[in-house]
Amino acid sequence: MIEMSRRHALSATLGLLGAAALPAGPARAAGSMTAAVYPGGWDEALRAVLAPALKQNHGVDVAFEPLFAVDQIAKARAARGVAPFDVFVLDPGPRVSGMDLKLFEPFDPSRLSNRGKLPAGYADAVGAGVAAQVVGIAYNPKKMEKPKGWADLFRPEYAKQLGLTGFGTTFGTISLIEMAKSVGGSEENMEPLFEALRKILPDVAAVAQPAAMPGLFQQGQIGLMYTNTYTVTLLKSRGVDIEFAVPESGAAAFGTTMHIARGSKNIDAAYQYIDTMISTPVQSALSQAPYFFVPVNTEVKPGADVPMKSIDDLRTFVTHDWTKINPQRPRWIDRFNREMAK
């Protein structure tokens, strides 16, 4: 079950490792605030939808800082108690790190006027869930039969179409964990995964960074990848031959959370920002083209290409314990980069 807890944390779409260009500095004028935002699609969507709604409803201007989740945590740690921005947006792994490092202000869900539109457990003493993500297997139906599960990715006819990426993203990490389970491994034992990957590596279509995978798929260089419904829906809207397969063991799910940075000087505006993000008009707009977010607001239905009827369905999906994953993840990243780079 997905809960806003330390063990089963919500998280984001497409949180990648890497550096991002930073604006000159946070806005601190009256009626203004700053918020971290994932570079790319999230940045575009929140500037186009959330920022105008926040201004219209509360008279608050927001300055965005494009930062991936791990970079938000790194910047907050380096700031030594001075909030570098007012609101975090995080994957589940960095969320747990932020909790451990005490980087968040205590959070009062009762200050959210839209709290009642979130499922139980989606707002707690740390922050609030603002979007969801479903992860599975994307494939080109004109090039192959629908894969049944994660184990199929190791079969030669699928491996030759596979785009392989590492543990640098949340979706990459949980996909590789599920692949490990399909060959006898687990979160505590990734050796079977690396052994199986070494066997298929000569046949794999591409090994690349996560951000490159959609482009490789669109160009036809790969016909199979593990990814989220957001990416599949976006590519399909561009006319790409792509479908989403729910593995027979179940699709994985996690959500994106927002948190108020410890030391923020704009607490009221930060609550208004998060509250606006989970409001029905904003969630509805973000769930539609060209953004295709998976909404957490119970009044907004997920898009047709998302394998669920409501946010409550996510409770039946596969989730992961990031308190176990976080300590091991740096070693997995390093090993993947050393052994799998082509």
N, C-alpha and C positions, 0 to 999 in steps of 0.2 A: 504494500500500500504506500502511496506517495503521501508523505506527511512533512510538515515544516519542522523537522527535527534534525538533530546532529547526525543521526544515522541514516535517515532517508531524506536527503535534502533535494529541493527543487533546483533547476538550473536552466541554462540558456541554450540558444541555438548558435551554432557555428562559432564557439569561443576558441580561437586559435592562439598558439604560441607565437610570439614575435613582437617586434617593436612597432610603435605607431607614432606618427607625427603629433606633437602636442601644441595646442594653442598657446598664446603668450602667457596666459594666467587666468585664474578663476575670476568671474565677475562677482563683486561684493557690494554693488550699489543697492539701495533700497528697491525692493520689488524685483530682485534678480537672484539667481542661484546658478550653480553649476552641477552638471550630472555627467558621470562617465557613461559612455555608450559604446557598444561594439562597432568597430569600423565596418563600412560597407552597407549592407541592407538595413541593419538596425539603425545606423546613423541616419540614412536617408528617410526611413519610415518615421522615426521619432521627430525629426525636424519638420517633416511634412504634416504629421497628424497630431502628435502629442504637444509640441511647442505652441501651435496656434490655439489649441483647446485650453492649455494652461493660461495663456495670456488672456483669452476671452473670459474664462470662468473666474480667474483669480487675480488678473492684472500682474502676473509674474512672468518675467522674461527668463529664459533658461539658456545658458551657454553650454554647449556640449563639448566634452573631451573624448575623442575617439581613442579608446584603449581596450585591448583584449583583457579578459578576466584576470589572468595571471599578472598582467602589467599593472592593473589597478591595485592589486595587493602589494606588489613591489613598490609602487609609487607611494602608497599610504604608509608603508613601513619606513621608507626613506624620509618621509616628511616629519617623522619624530614628534607626533602628537598634534601637528598642524594639519587640519583637514585640507587635502589638495583639491577636493571637490566635495559637494554636499551629498551626493547619492551614488552608491555603487550599483552596478548591474552585473550579476555573477553566475557562473556555472556552479554545480554542486561541490566540486573539489575546492576551488578557491573560496566558496562560501564557508566551508568548514575551517579552512585556514584563517579566514577573517575572524571567525568566532574564537579560534584558539589564540589568536594574536590580539584579541580585544580591540578590533578596529572599528566596531559599530557602536553607535549610540543605542541605549535601550529603546525598544520600539513598542509603542502603544497602539495596537490594532483598533482600539475604540475611537481613535482620531480619524479613521478612514470612514467617510460617509458611505462609501460603496463596499464596506467590509461584508455586508450581508449578501453580496452578489458573488462572493468567493466561496468555494467549497470549504468544509470544515478542515482545519489544519493548514490552510494556505496563508495564514498570517499569524505570527507569534511574537515573542518578546525580542526577536532579532530582526525581522523584516517581513516582507510579503511577496508571495508569488505573483508574477505579472504576465507570464506566458508559459507555454509548455512546448515540449518537443517529443516527437516519436521517431525512433531510430529503427531501421531495418535494412533491407537489401533493395537497391535500385538496379533494374536491368532493362536492356533493350529487347522488347518482345519480338522484334524482327530478326534478332541474332541468336536467340536461345529460348528454350523453354523456361517457364517460371521456376526459379529455384525454390526448393521446399524448405530449406533451412540453412543454417550457418555451415554445416559440414559440406554442403554442395560446393562451397567456394574453393575447397581443396581438390575437387575433381578436375581432371585435365581440361575437359571441354569448357568448364567455367573459368578455370585459372587463366586460360589464354586470353580471356576478355577482361580480367580483373584489374582494377586500379587499386593498388595497395598503398595505404597511408598509415602513419604511426599513431602514437599515443599522445600527440600534442593537442588534440581536441577532446572534448567530452564525448562526442559521438564516436570518434576513433577509438578512444579508450574502452568504452563499453562494448563496442562492436568486437574488438579484439578479445576482450574477456569472454564474450559469448562464443566466439570462434574457438577459444581455448577450451571452453566447457564441452564443445562438440567433439573434441578429440581427446578427452580425458583429463583436461587441465582444470584450473580454477583460479580464483583471485589470489590464492596462496601459492599456486604452482603454474607458472606460465611456460615451463620447459616444453610440454607437449605442443604448445602453440608454435614456438620458435622452431622446433623440430619439423613440424608439418609445413611451416612457411619455407624453410630451407629446401624442402623437397620440391615445392612448386615454383620457387623463385625463378629458375631459368625460363619458365613458360609464362610468367606473369606479364600482362600487357604493359603495365607501367607501375613504377614506384615514385611517388611524388608527394609534395606538400598538400595538405588538405584543401587549401584554397585553389589548387590547380585542378582538382578532380572534376568539378562541373564543366570546366572548359574542355578537358580531355574527353569527357563523355559527349558533349555537344559536337565536338569535332570528329567523333567516331573512333578515336584512338583507343578508347575503352568502351565496353558495353555492360560493365558490371561494377558496382561499387557499394560500399556500406555508407549510409548517409541518413539524413533526416527528411521528413515529409516536406519541410519548407523547400529544400533544394529540388526535390522531385517535382513539386507543384510549379515552382518557378520555371524549371526547364520545360515542363510540359506546356506551359503557357506561351513559350517561345517556339513551339512546334517541334520540339525534340521528341523522338520516339523513346519514351521512358515510362516505366511503371514501378510501383512500390510493392514489394513482396513482404508480407508479414511472416517471419520465420515460424516454423512449426512449434518451436519452443516459446514463441511469443515475441512481440516487438518490445523493445526497451523504451522506457519513458523517463523523462526528467523535465524539470521546469527551470525557468529563469526567475531569479529573485532580485529584489531591490532592497537596499539597506541604507540607512542614514549614517554618514561617516562620523566617527567620533571627533568631537571638536567643531562640528559644523556651526557656523554662525547664522544659518538660515533654516532653522528647524521647522518653522511653520511652513515656509515655502517648500521644503523637502517633503513634508506630509502631503501638501497640496499636489505636488508633482506625482507622487506615487498614487494618490487617490484618483487623480485624473487619468493615469495610465490604466487603472483597472475599471474605469467607468464604462458603461455600456456603449456610448457613441464611439469612444476611442478604440475599444476592443473590437467593435464591429468593423470599423474602418480598417484596422490593422489586419483583420482576418481575410479581407478581400484583396483582389489584385490591385497593385502589383506586389503586395507585401506578404500575404499568405501566412500570417502568424497563427499559431494554434492558441485560441483564447482560453483564459481561465475564468472569465466572467460567465456565470451560469446562465445568463440571459442571451448569450451569443453562441450560436451553433458553429462547430468546426466546419471547415470547407469540405466539399464533396470528396476530395482526394485524401482526406485524413481518415485513417481506419478506426474511427470511433464516432459515436453519436453525440456525446457530451463529454465535458471535462471529467465527470465522475467515472467514465470508463477507464481513465488512466490508472485507477486503483487496481485494475486487474493486470496491468502490464508489468514487465520485468523491471525491477529497480536494483540499485547497487549501493553497497556500503562504502562511502568515501572515506570513512575513518580507517578502513583497511587499505583502500586504494592509494590514498595520498602518500603514505610513507614509501611505497614501492614504485610509484609512478616515475620519478626521475630515473631510476635504474632501468625501467622498461623503455623509456624514451631513448636513453643512451644506447642500450643494447640494440633496439630496433635500428637506430641510425647507423650503428657500426656494422650490423650483420645483414641488413636488408637493402642498403643503398646500392643501386645498380649503376 
